[in-house]
Amino acid sequence: MKSIFLKLTISCFLVFTISCKNEAKKPSENETKSATKTENKVPFFKLSLAQWSLHRTFNDDNVDPFRFAKIAKDMGFEGLEYVNHIYDNQIDDLGFDAVIDSLNTLSQKHSMQNVLIMVDGEGDLASPNIDERNQAVENHKKWVDAAQKLGCHSIRVNTFGTNDPKEWLPSVVDGLKKLSTYAATKNINVLCENHGWLSSDAPLLIEAIDKVNMDNCGTLPDFGNWCVKRKDGEQWGECVEEYPDKYQGIELLLTEAKAVSAKSYDFDEKGNETTLDYPRILKLVKDSGYTGYIGVEYEGDRLPEKEGVLATKNLLLKSAKSIN
């Protein structure tokens, strides 16, 4: 009897001890909530797809650009950033208004947000020639109207003009102010990207934005695009001079940012961009207080376009986790 009692006592003690150990290992309710919150934490930004990422798909492979909304949706994006000249043939065939109406219908069908239109080929808003500059302003107005109809918040414009800062600054201020005045009546922003020449000189571009001094005139900082001079003075081609500190340039342009472009060119075996420190850049974006869309703009030629887009998207999400 004594032996049985002793065995029962030892057995109860072991059960109690094991139970206590299991209880100690069990995470608290707060720890469980914290872990779940970390796993489910969303980035501080939303993801849009810049149509230029797929320019070879649409221009060379003849994929219908009206499929853009569905393609972006299938790849996990929420927003769309259009490139105007990708629709040149459709505009010639169907007419301007019909194309914009179709894009609007398709974006709604796929529950996508239209974010902005990147406008090229409509004249130089920074031209030293006032007649050319004024014509460029007039040419851009239809894209302001299109952005309003689509529910975009902005158009992105080019400001090449001249490589002479003294001539460029008053010219670009005049062009931007005239277009922004019209765009304000449509509640649309006019955004300058660091897109080459003096637009990639961050302090000078910020000086221009400050001189325009309008709430709807701002910047679209691009992670790349820091070439201020190209061979033989061409707008595109071999770069002979880059802005010396792209991270300082991004930080400066973020002070007036209403959109952000995540440029990428190539990736290493760990999925990191080979020329750009994404965690460092995203920390700058977050610290600036920006919480809008970041547009994925893959511009490499080693990976197929869709693979490059997804690699950029994954790197953005991974980098966001590393700085949260």
Disulfide bonds with the S-S distance in Angstrom:
Cys227-Cys239 2.22
